[in-house]
Amino acid sequence: MVGFGLFKKKKISISKTPASSIQDLERIIPEMRMVLFGDDDDEAPVSERACDQLTNTFFSEGRLRVLILSLPKLESGLQLDAIHVISGLQRRRVAANPYIASDYMENNLDLIDILLSGYQVDDLALTYGAIARGCIRHQCVAKYVLESDHMKKFFVYLQNPSFKIASDAQATFRELLTRHKSTVSEFLSKNQDWFFQEYNSQLLESPNYITRRHAVKLLGDILQCSSNSAVRDKYVSSLNNLRVVMNLLRDSNRHIQFECFHVFKLFVGNQSKPQEIIRVLLANQSKLLQFFGEFYLDRVNDEQFEADKSLVMREIINATSVTVKS
């Protein structure tokens, strides 16, 4: 079994990490990976007993903290090994305490603060981001992040000029807003106004194509989730939201138009449309019908898309039968 004398202290400062400790980590990390995954050829653990022992020791003695704080001083290959190890340990359950990883994170939530702050440091963003996503698999961590100031900071991280960092932040943002459905629904219900105001202005109206594409796809996934039905009903009753979505339908990129269609159809399909929504649909009826009449996918024979498009067009036509109050 691997030796972990280095990890006796629960907290350790990066700047004060002695060279000998880093050298110990350089030896220990590959050993931990070997226990969890075997060699690179089989990706099978040495034994379940050894994995359970490692998991118990890793979390009960606070070794995750030391490893996270020491990562900036490790070379990139070891950082990747560390990500693999931490991810594997976060998923493991042991008989004595099936929720050992979750319990540890719940009592050490400041670690997620450290990890998400990595998005402000280019050299750490991808490493800490990958580990953060592994931690967010625990509902207590996701709830903590959703209720923290980190959510507002994500609108900055998502627009990082580095494509790799922005994409990594997007992956973490998506994990936060899709994995734990009841927690996400609770967050959105309490924070819908400011959240979607920022979402619209910072992401959906971003000049960056990648940002818009990721944002509209995620928005569709959020609104079509059954647990977010109340949030969806409020979103599609907003005239401002409709204007943002209709502008995206005119985007020059076909992929964005397609993802936006799945959001737009929720406005049209809303059986409790506010009068102001009906007026906009009526005012743009001919243009919308012409647009959807010429709107086709590059791929052939997508029956569901064609069915959805036909339904949207019928709903737009039927809007003329609605008595609009002056």
C-alpha positions as CSV (number, residue, x, y, z in Angstrom):
1,M,0.0,0.0,0.0
2,V,1.2,3.5,-0.7
3,G,2.8,5.5,2.0
4,F,1.3,8.9,2.9
5,G,3.5,10.4,5.6
6,L,3.3,13.7,3.8
7,F,-0.4,14.0,4.5
8,K,-0.4,14.0,8.3
9,K,-1.2,17.7,8.4
10,K,-4.7,18.6,7.3
11,K,-3.9,22.1,6.0
12,I,-0.8,23.2,4.1
13,S,0.2,26.4,2.3
14,I,1.3,26.1,-1.3
15,S,4.0,28.7,-0.8
16,K,5.4,26.8,2.2
17,T,5.3,23.3,0.6
18,P,8.8,22.0,1.0
19,A,10.6,20.5,-2.0
20,S,10.7,17.1,-0.2
21,S,6.9,17.2,0.1
22,I,6.5,17.8,-3.7
23,Q,8.9,15.0,-4.3
24,D,6.8,12.7,-2.2
25,L,3.7,13.7,-4.2
26,E,5.5,12.9,-7.4
27,R,6.0,9.4,-6.1
28,I,2.6,9.0,-4.4
29,I,0.3,10.1,-7.1
30,P,1.3,7.4,-9.6
31,E,1.0,4.9,-6.8
32,M,-2.5,6.0,-6.1
33,R,-3.4,5.8,-9.7
34,M,-2.0,2.3,-9.9
35,V,-4.2,1.2,-6.9
36,L,-7.3,2.6,-8.5
37,F,-6.9,1.8,-12.1
38,G,-4.0,-0.6,-12.5
39,D,-1.6,0.0,-15.4
40,D,-2.6,2.0,-18.5
41,D,-3.4,-1.2,-20.4
42,D,-6.3,-2.5,-18.3
43,E,-7.7,0.4,-16.3
44,A,-8.7,-2.1,-13.6
45,P,-8.1,-1.6,-9.8
46,V,-5.4,-3.6,-8.0
47,S,-8.1,-4.9,-5.7
48,E,-11.4,-3.6,-4.2
49,R,-9.9,-3.9,-0.7
50,A,-6.9,-1.8,-1.6
51,C,-9.2,0.8,-3.3
52,D,-11.4,1.0,-0.2
53,Q,-8.4,1.4,2.1
54,L,-7.1,4.2,-0.1
55,T,-10.5,5.9,-0.2
56,N,-10.9,5.7,3.5
57,T,-7.4,7.1,4.2
58,F,-7.6,9.8,1.5
59,F,-10.8,11.4,2.9
60,S,-10.5,10.6,6.6
61,E,-7.0,12.1,6.8
62,G,-7.7,15.2,4.7
63,R,-5.4,14.3,1.9
64,L,-7.6,15.8,-0.8
65,R,-6.8,19.3,0.6
66,V,-3.1,18.8,0.5
67,L,-3.2,17.5,-3.1
68,I,-5.4,20.3,-4.3
69,L,-3.2,23.0,-2.7
70,S,0.0,21.3,-4.1
71,L,-1.2,20.9,-7.7
72,P,0.2,24.2,-9.0
73,K,3.8,23.0,-8.2
74,L,3.4,19.7,-10.0
75,E,4.3,19.2,-13.7
76,S,1.4,18.8,-16.2
77,G,1.7,15.0,-16.5
78,L,1.3,14.5,-12.7
79,Q,-1.6,17.1,-12.7
80,L,-3.4,14.9,-15.2
81,D,-2.8,11.8,-13.0
82,A,-4.0,13.7,-10.0
83,I,-7.2,14.7,-11.8
84,H,-7.8,11.0,-12.7
85,V,-7.2,9.9,-9.1
86,I,-9.4,12.5,-7.4
87,S,-12.2,11.9,-9.9
88,G,-12.0,8.2,-9.2
89,L,-12.0,8.6,-5.5
90,Q,-15.0,11.0,-5.6
91,R,-17.0,8.3,-7.3
92,R,-16.1,5.5,-4.9
93,R,-18.3,4.2,-2.1
94,V,-17.0,2.0,0.7
95,A,-19.2,-0.3,2.7
96,A,-18.4,1.4,6.1
97,N,-19.4,4.8,4.7
98,P,-20.9,4.9,1.2
99,Y,-21.0,8.7,1.3
100,I,-17.5,9.3,2.6
101,A,-16.5,11.6,-0.3
102,S,-19.7,13.6,-0.1
103,D,-19.4,13.9,3.7
104,Y,-15.8,15.1,3.4
105,M,-16.7,17.8,0.8
106,E,-19.7,19.0,2.9
107,N,-17.3,19.6,5.8
108,N,-14.6,21.2,3.5
109,L,-16.6,23.4,1.1
110,D,-13.8,26.0,1.1
111,L,-12.0,23.6,-1.3
112,I,-14.6,24.3,-4.0
113,D,-13.9,28.0,-3.5
114,I,-10.2,27.3,-4.2
115,L,-11.0,25.2,-7.3
116,L,-13.4,27.6,-8.9
117,S,-11.1,30.5,-8.2
118,G,-8.7,28.7,-10.5
119,Y,-10.7,30.1,-13.5
120,Q,-9.0,33.4,-12.7
121,V,-5.5,31.9,-13.1
122,D,-4.8,30.6,-16.7
123,D,-2.3,28.0,-15.6
124,L,-4.7,26.4,-13.1
125,A,-8.1,26.8,-14.8
126,L,-8.2,23.5,-16.7
127,T,-6.8,21.4,-13.9
128,Y,-8.9,22.9,-11.1
129,G,-12.0,23.0,-13.4
130,A,-11.8,19.3,-14.0
131,I,-11.5,18.5,-10.3
132,A,-14.4,20.9,-9.5
133,R,-16.7,19.0,-11.9
134,G,-15.9,15.8,-10.0
135,C,-16.8,17.5,-6.7
136,I,-20.1,18.9,-8.1
137,R,-21.3,15.3,-8.6
138,H,-22.1,15.7,-4.8
139,Q,-25.4,17.5,-4.3
140,C,-24.1,19.4,-1.2
141,V,-21.3,20.9,-3.3
142,A,-23.6,21.9,-6.2
143,K,-26.1,23.5,-3.7
144,Y,-23.2,25.4,-2.1
145,V,-22.0,26.8,-5.4
146,L,-25.4,27.6,-6.7
147,E,-26.1,29.7,-3.6
148,S,-22.8,31.4,-3.7
149,D,-21.3,34.4,-5.5
150,H,-19.6,31.9,-7.8
151,M,-22.7,31.9,-10.0
152,K,-22.3,35.5,-10.9
153,K,-18.6,35.1,-11.5
154,F,-19.3,32.3,-14.1
155,F,-20.6,35.0,-16.5
156,V,-17.1,36.4,-16.5
157,Y,-15.4,33.0,-16.7
158,L,-17.5,32.0,-19.6
159,Q,-16.2,34.9,-21.7
160,N,-12.5,34.2,-21.1
161,P,-10.6,35.0,-24.2
162,S,-8.9,31.6,-24.1
163,F,-11.2,29.1,-26.0
164,K,-10.0,26.2,-23.8
165,I,-10.7,28.0,-20.5
166,A,-14.1,29.3,-21.6
167,S,-15.1,25.8,-22.8
168,D,-14.0,24.3,-19.5
169,A,-16.0,26.9,-17.6
170,Q,-18.9,26.1,-19.8
171,A,-18.6,22.4,-19.0
172,T,-18.6,23.2,-15.2
173,F,-21.5,25.7,-15.6
174,R,-23.6,23.0,-17.5
175,E,-22.8,20.4,-14.8
176,L,-24.1,22.8,-12.1
177,L,-27.3,23.5,-14.0
178,T,-28.2,20.0,-15.1
179,R,-27.0,17.3,-12.7
180,H,-29.0,17.8,-9.5
181,K,-32.5,18.7,-10.9
182,S,-34.3,19.5,-7.6
183,T,-31.4,21.7,-6.4
184,V,-31.2,23.5,-9.7
185,S,-35.0,24.1,-9.8
186,E,-34.9,25.5,-6.3
187,F,-32.0,27.9,-7.3
188,L,-33.7,29.1,-10.5
189,S,-37.0,29.6,-8.7
190,K,-35.3,31.9,-6.2
191,N,-33.0,33.7,-8.6
192,Q,-34.7,33.6,-11.9
193,D,-34.9,37.4,-12.5
194,W,-31.2,38.3,-12.1
195,F,-30.0,35.0,-13.5
196,F,-31.8,35.1,-16.8
197,Q,-31.1,38.8,-17.2
198,E,-27.4,38.1,-17.0
199,Y,-27.8,35.0,-19.1
200,N,-29.5,36.9,-21.9
201,S,-27.2,39.9,-21.9
202,Q,-23.9,38.2,-21.2
203,L,-24.3,34.9,-23.0
204,L,-27.2,34.8,-25.5
205,E,-26.3,38.3,-26.8
206,S,-22.6,37.8,-26.7
207,P,-20.6,38.7,-29.8
208,N,-18.8,35.4,-29.5
209,Y,-20.3,32.6,-31.6
210,I,-19.2,29.8,-29.3
211,T,-20.6,31.5,-26.3
212,R,-24.0,32.0,-27.9
213,R,-24.1,28.4,-29.2
214,H,-23.3,26.9,-25.9
215,A,-25.7,29.2,-24.1
216,V,-28.7,28.6,-26.3
217,K,-28.2,24.8,-26.1
218,L,-28.0,24.9,-22.4
219,L,-31.0,27.2,-22.1
220,G,-33.1,24.7,-24.1
221,D,-32.0,21.8,-21.9
222,I,-32.8,23.8,-18.7
223,L,-36.3,25.0,-19.9
224,Q,-37.3,21.5,-21.3
225,C,-36.4,19.8,-18.0
226,S,-39.7,18.7,-16.3
227,S,-38.5,19.8,-12.9
228,N,-38.1,23.4,-14.2
229,S,-41.7,23.7,-15.4
230,A,-42.5,26.7,-13.2
231,V,-39.3,28.4,-14.3
232,R,-40.1,27.7,-17.9
233,D,-43.6,29.1,-17.7
234,K,-42.2,32.3,-16.3
235,Y,-39.4,32.6,-18.8
236,V,-41.7,32.1,-21.9
237,S,-44.1,34.7,-20.6
238,S,-41.5,37.4,-20.8
239,L,-41.6,39.7,-23.9
240,N,-37.9,40.6,-23.4
241,N,-36.9,37.0,-23.4
242,L,-39.0,36.4,-26.6
243,R,-37.2,39.3,-28.3
244,V,-33.8,37.8,-27.4
245,V,-34.8,34.4,-28.7
246,M,-36.3,35.8,-32.0
247,N,-33.1,37.7,-32.6
248,L,-31.1,34.4,-32.2
249,L,-33.4,32.8,-34.8
250,R,-31.9,35.3,-37.3
251,D,-28.3,34.3,-36.3
252,S,-26.1,33.6,-39.3
253,N,-25.1,30.2,-37.9
254,R,-27.4,27.3,-38.6
255,H,-26.5,25.4,-35.4
256,I,-27.5,28.4,-33.3
257,Q,-30.8,28.7,-35.2
258,F,-31.5,25.1,-34.7
259,E,-30.9,25.2,-30.9
260,C,-32.8,28.4,-30.7
261,F,-35.8,26.8,-32.4
262,H,-36.2,24.4,-29.5
263,V,-36.5,27.4,-27.2
264,F,-38.7,29.4,-29.5
265,K,-41.2,26.6,-29.8
266,L,-41.8,26.8,-26.0
267,F,-43.0,30.4,-26.4
268,V,-45.3,29.4,-29.2
269,G,-46.6,26.3,-27.4
270,N,-47.3,28.1,-24.2
271,Q,-51.1,27.8,-23.8
272,S,-51.2,30.8,-21.4
273,K,-49.4,33.4,-23.6
274,P,-49.6,36.9,-22.3
275,Q,-51.3,39.4,-24.7
276,E,-48.0,41.1,-25.4
277,I,-46.5,37.8,-26.6
278,I,-49.5,37.2,-28.9
279,R,-49.2,40.7,-30.4
280,V,-45.5,40.1,-31.3
281,L,-46.3,36.8,-32.9
282,L,-49.1,38.4,-34.9
283,A,-47.0,41.3,-36.0
284,N,-44.3,38.9,-37.2
285,Q,-46.6,36.1,-38.4
286,S,-45.8,36.3,-42.2
287,K,-42.1,36.6,-41.6
288,L,-42.0,33.7,-39.1
289,L,-44.0,31.5,-41.5
290,Q,-41.7,32.3,-44.4
291,F,-38.7,31.6,-42.2
292,F,-39.9,28.3,-40.9
293,G,-41.1,27.3,-44.4
294,E,-37.5,27.6,-45.6
295,F,-35.9,26.3,-42.4
296,Y,-34.4,22.9,-43.0
297,L,-31.6,20.8,-41.3
298,D,-28.5,19.8,-43.2
299,R,-29.2,16.2,-42.1
300,V,-32.1,14.4,-43.9
301,N,-35.2,12.7,-42.5
302,D,-35.3,14.3,-39.0
303,E,-39.0,13.4,-38.4
304,Q,-39.2,14.9,-34.9
305,F,-37.8,18.2,-36.1
306,E,-40.2,18.4,-39.0
307,A,-43.1,17.5,-36.7
308,D,-42.1,20.2,-34.2
309,K,-41.7,22.7,-37.0
310,S,-45.2,22.0,-38.4
311,L,-46.7,22.3,-34.9
312,V,-45.0,25.7,-34.4
313,M,-46.3,26.9,-37.8
314,R,-49.8,25.8,-37.0
315,E,-49.7,27.6,-33.6
316,I,-48.5,30.8,-35.3
317,I,-51.3,30.6,-37.9
318,N,-53.8,29.9,-35.1
319,A,-52.7,33.1,-33.3
320,T,-55.0,35.0,-35.7
321,S,-58.0,33.4,-34.0
322,V,-57.0,34.8,-30.7
323,T,-58.8,38.0,-29.7
324,V,-56.2,40.5,-28.8
325,K,-57.2,43.2,-26.4
326,S,-56.3,46.7,-27.4
